[in-house]
Amino acid sequence: MHRLLPVLLFVFSVQTVHAQKVRARALGIEPGIFKTGKLNTITDVPGVKVGHKTLVEGETIRTGVTAILPHDGNIFQNKVPAAVYVGNGFGKLMGTTQIAELGNIETPIILTSTLSVPVAAQAVIKYTLGLPDNANVASVNPVIGETNDGFLNDSRSFPIKEEHVLEAISKAKTDNIEEGNVGAGTGTVCFGYKGGIGTSSRVLPKSLGGYTVGVIVQTNFGGVLTIDGVNLAKELGKYPFYREIQKDADGSCMIVVLTDAPLSDRNLERLAKRAFMGLAKTGGIASNGSGDYVVAASTAPELRIKHNPDTRLQSGEVLHNEAVTPLFVAAIEATEEAIINSLFMAETTTAKGGKKIEALPVEKIKEILKKNGRLK
């Protein structure tokens, strides 16, 4: 018994402590004007599923995989309209050129660690080839996004394997979507605090179409942390260039925006641009070393693109330009809240030779927001 005790204490110390895990709305932080969906997650968009595979092993492995499925059918056979917006291109988002060229996505969207993009792509290709009706498929365009979790994670040991990606896909579900230190957010850092996975949604009133916009983020970037317009970074004394520590500004953010609104790939690109404005509202600055990308897609069944169409003409009505502004607002709001949730739901993490990243100091944040009249 005496020999086990130090080991147990050690295992606890190198994983996570200071568990707080509270979403922004539980504290009264409610960005924007539109209502959230029932779960306030990206899966409020009908048919969308999310799955995680989290790897926490020994002192060195803090990483994982997050899979986002636009619908629960054969995505390759029934592709979805899509677009990509590059906020800052210091990253490795695989599959972008075909999305730009054809305006669609044909696989699950995978988020993971930088050096795991190739293995994730291989896994998605195998997954797609193995689906019913895909026996004759000879070309697949996997969509794989990443951020670099190398500070907390030994990414050079290549811990992510194909089976981890396939497990994340197989575990994808519509409810109880985990946030914080899970999946692709296990080893990330944001604004100098522990980042992670965050999600949120907005539902437009019926008078504006009643559409849902859902966002999920993998936060691993720097900047000047701002919540509800309050410059928290300055009050906390933790921001880029403070005491000439410039490297704190670098990092990356992956943003996935899904909506059931019938949008063309052109207007989906416009929607993606607005999501990036949500990142800016939190204080993100898209630094030189940051890989900041937004993938946007429409899940509207009437716009799905058959791999083997039975007609030369593609049907399906899309929204006029004049009707998309409310969706822009929804994307900004949901992105902002998803990023905030990724911080509030994260936990202090220690790894790799005692390196430690603290969770957001929730009590201090509450005090500052109250002082500035943002919380009741």
Secondary structure, DSSP 8 states (H G I E B T S, - for coil): -TTHHHHHHHHHHHSEES-----GGGGT---SSSB--SSSSGGGSTT-EEEEEEEEETTTEEEEEEEEESSSS-TTTEEEEEEEEEEEE-S--BTHHHHHHH-EE-S-EEEEEGGGHHHHHHHHHHHHHTSTT-TT------EEEEE--TTTS-GGG----HHHHHHHHHT-BSS----BSSGGGTT-EETTEE--EEEEEEE--GGGT--EEEEEEEEE--B--EETTEEHHHHHT--TTGGG-GGGG--EEEEEEEESS---HHHHHHHHHHHHHHHHHTTB---TT-EEEEEEEE--GGG-EESS-SSSS-------GGG-HHHHHHHHHHHHHHHHHHHHT--EEEETTTEEE----HHHHHHHHHHTT---
